[in-house]
Amino acid sequence: MHYHYKTHGTCARQIDFDIDGDKVTNIRFKGGCNGNLKAIATLVDGWDGREIVEKLEGNTCGHRKTSCADQLARAIITARESGE
């Protein structure tokens, strides 16, 4: 299933990804730090969603209480809760 997540509190505005069972692929960030976000997407592509959440949830960016990595974790949690 393809999933779109509108981010909150980050420079990236949206995260798109595919989720099949718990495998997450084709991660794309819209906005944000292009090089860093491409690296994150490449590093975790194909990982189990639980692993991504475990590694990225709670990461912060500067003074913010979240980060693009944390938002990816939240997006995966949201997708799993919605049954997609």
C-alpha positions as CSV (number, residue, x, y, z in Angstrom):
1,M,0.0,0.0,0.0
2,H,1.3,3.5,-0.8
3,Y,1.1,5.9,2.1
4,H,1.3,9.7,2.3
5,Y,2.0,11.4,5.7
6,K,1.9,15.1,6.3
7,T,4.7,15.9,8.7
8,H,4.5,18.2,11.8
9,G,7.2,20.4,13.1
10,T,9.9,19.7,10.5
11,C,11.3,21.3,7.3
12,A,10.0,18.3,5.3
13,R,6.4,18.7,4.5
14,Q,5.4,15.2,3.6
15,I,6.7,11.6,3.5
16,D,5.6,9.1,1.0
17,F,6.4,5.4,1.2
18,D,5.1,1.9,0.4
19,I,4.3,-0.5,3.2
20,D,3.7,-4.2,2.5
21,G,3.0,-6.1,5.7
22,D,5.6,-4.4,7.8
23,K,8.2,-4.0,5.1
24,V,8.8,-0.3,4.2
25,T,10.1,0.7,0.8
26,N,10.2,3.6,-1.7
27,I,10.6,6.3,1.0
28,R,10.5,9.9,-0.3
29,F,10.6,13.1,1.7
30,K,9.2,16.3,0.2
31,G,11.2,19.3,1.5
32,G,13.8,19.2,4.2
33,C,17.5,18.6,3.9
34,N,17.7,16.8,0.6
35,G,21.0,14.9,1.0
36,N,20.4,13.8,4.6
37,L,16.8,12.6,3.9
38,K,17.9,10.7,0.8
39,A,20.5,9.0,3.0
40,I,18.0,8.1,5.6
41,A,15.6,6.8,3.0
42,T,18.3,4.7,1.4
43,L,19.6,3.3,4.6
44,V,16.3,2.0,5.9
45,D,14.7,1.0,2.6
46,G,13.4,-2.5,2.9
47,W,13.6,-2.6,6.7
48,D,10.8,-3.9,8.9
49,G,8.7,-1.0,10.1
50,R,9.3,-2.0,13.7
51,E,13.1,-1.7,13.2
52,I,12.7,1.7,11.7
53,V,10.5,2.9,14.5
54,E,12.9,1.5,17.1
55,K,15.9,3.3,15.6
56,L,14.4,6.6,14.6
57,E,11.5,7.4,17.0
58,G,12.4,10.2,19.4
59,N,15.3,11.7,17.4
60,T,15.2,15.5,17.5
61,C,16.5,18.2,15.3
62,G,18.1,21.3,17.0
63,H,15.6,22.9,19.4
64,R,12.6,21.0,17.9
65,K,11.0,18.1,19.7
66,T,10.9,16.0,16.5
67,S,12.9,15.5,13.4
68,C,12.3,14.2,9.9
69,A,13.6,10.8,11.1
70,D,11.2,10.9,14.0
71,Q,8.4,11.9,11.6
72,L,9.2,8.8,9.5
73,A,8.8,6.7,12.6
74,R,5.5,8.4,13.4
75,A,4.3,7.9,9.8
76,I,5.0,4.2,10.0
77,I,3.1,3.9,13.3
78,T,0.2,5.8,11.8
79,A,0.1,3.6,8.7
80,R,0.2,0.5,10.8
81,E,-2.6,1.7,13.0
82,S,-4.8,2.6,10.1
83,G,-4.4,-0.9,8.7
84,E,-2.7,0.3,5.5
